[in-house]
Amino acid sequence: MTQKELEQYRALPGEIEQIEKRIRNLEKGIVHESVKGSSTHFPYTEHRIHIQGINAKEISRLRVQLMKRVHRLITQLNEIEAFIDSIEDSLIRQAITLYYVEGLTWRAVATQLDYRDDGTPRKKVEKFLANSVFSVSNNV
């Protein structure tokens, strides 16, 4: 697990919510089109007819695509949670949770964990992440 992956944790639920809102709003997408037609009576003159409706095929395709993205994001969240759960060192686990999940500053993390210097928990986490090799498949 990398710092970049951990930094995504707080943004993922918001993105999932945005996508779910888009899915709910898909039904509101009305398509406007004009087609050629003719009158039913002689002289059968050609004219344009404006129609509107829902493009069900496109909406269905887009819904499937968005649901796949939501599934990937939820999987990503679960992988981060699994990584955090796999950390044996309580202080490292707490520091990662406070900083990456809760969004506290390193200074606030240091205060919470009773360190005098905000660099201490940051350096410990950076060192841990540099030495960490985590794979969900190895952990399952």
C-alpha positions in Angstrom: 0.0 0.0 0.0 1.4 3.4 -0.9 0.8 6.9 0.5 -1.0 7.9 -2.6 -3.4 5.0 -2.3 -4.0 5.8 1.4 -4.6 9.5 0.5 -7.5 8.4 -1.7 -9.4 7.0 1.3 -11.3 10.2 2.2 -12.1 11.1 -1.4 -13.6 7.7 -2.3 -16.9 7.9 -0.4 -17.6 11.3 -2.0 -17.0 10.0 -5.5 -19.2 7.0 -4.8 -22.0 9.4 -3.7 -21.6 11.5 -6.8 -21.8 8.5 -9.1 -24.9 7.2 -7.3 -26.5 10.6 -7.7 -25.7 10.5 -11.5 -27.3 7.0 -11.7 -30.5 8.3 -10.0 -30.6 11.3 -12.3 -30.2 9.2 -15.5 -33.9 8.6 -15.7 -34.4 12.4 -16.1 -32.4 12.4 -19.3 -34.9 13.1 -22.0 -33.8 12.9 -25.6 -35.2 15.3 -28.2 -35.2 14.4 -31.8 -36.9 15.3 -35.0 -37.9 12.9 -37.8 -39.5 13.2 -41.2 -43.1 12.3 -41.7 -46.0 13.0 -44.0 -49.7 13.8 -43.4 -52.2 10.9 -43.6 -54.3 12.7 -46.2 -53.6 13.6 -49.8 -51.3 15.4 -50.9 -49.1 13.6 -48.3 -46.7 16.5 -47.8 -43.5 15.7 -46.0 -42.8 17.7 -42.8 -40.7 17.4 -39.6 -42.1 15.9 -36.4 -40.4 16.6 -33.1 -40.4 13.8 -30.6 -38.9 13.3 -27.2 -38.3 10.3 -25.0 -35.8 8.4 -23.0 -32.9 6.7 -24.7 -33.2 3.5 -22.7 -30.3 1.7 -24.4 -27.8 4.5 -23.7 -29.1 4.9 -20.2 -28.8 1.2 -19.5 -25.2 1.2 -20.9 -24.2 4.2 -18.9 -25.8 2.8 -15.7 -23.8 -0.4 -16.1 -20.6 1.5 -16.6 -21.2 3.7 -13.6 -22.1 0.7 -11.4 -18.8 -0.9 -12.4 -17.0 2.2 -11.3 -18.8 2.2 -8.0 -17.8 -1.4 -7.5 -14.1 -0.6 -8.2 -14.2 2.2 -5.7 -15.8 0.1 -3.0 -13.2 -2.6 -3.6 -10.5 0.1 -3.3 -12.0 1.2 0.1 -12.1 -2.4 1.3 -8.4 -2.9 0.3 -7.4 0.1 2.3 -9.4 -1.1 5.3 -7.9 -4.6 5.0 -4.4 -3.0 4.8 -5.0 -1.0 8.0 -6.5 -4.1 9.8 -3.3 -6.0 8.9 -1.0 -3.6 10.7 0.2 -5.3 13.8 1.8 -2.2 15.4 -0.9 -0.3 17.3 0.8 3.1 17.1 1.4 2.8 13.4 -2.2 1.6 12.8 -3.6 4.5 14.9 -1.3 7.1 13.2 -2.4 5.9 9.7 -6.1 5.9 10.7 -5.9 9.4 12.3 -4.0 10.9 9.4 -5.4 9.1 6.3 -8.9 8.1 7.4 -9.8 10.8 9.9 -7.9 13.6 8.1 -6.0 15.0 11.1 -2.8 16.9 10.6 0.5 15.3 11.6 0.6 17.7 14.6 -2.8 16.6 15.7 -1.8 12.9 15.3 1.3 13.5 17.4 -0.7 15.2 20.1 -3.3 12.3 20.1 -0.5 9.7 20.3 1.4 11.7 23.0 4.4 12.5 20.8 6.1 15.9 21.4 7.2 16.3 17.7 4.8 16.0 14.8 7.6 14.5 12.7 7.8 11.4 14.8 4.6 9.7 13.8 5.0 10.9 10.2 8.5 9.4 10.0 7.4 6.2 11.6 4.5 5.8 9.1 6.7 6.8 6.1 9.3 4.2 7.2 6.6 1.6 7.7 5.0 2.2 4.3 8.4 2.1 2.6 9.1 -1.3 4.1 5.5 -2.6 3.8 4.6 -5.0 1.1 0.8 -5.6 1.1 -1.3 -7.6 -1.2 -5.0 -8.3 -0.7 -4.6 -11.8 -2.2 -1.9 -12.6 0.3 -4.0 -11.4 3.2 -7.2 -13.2 2.3 
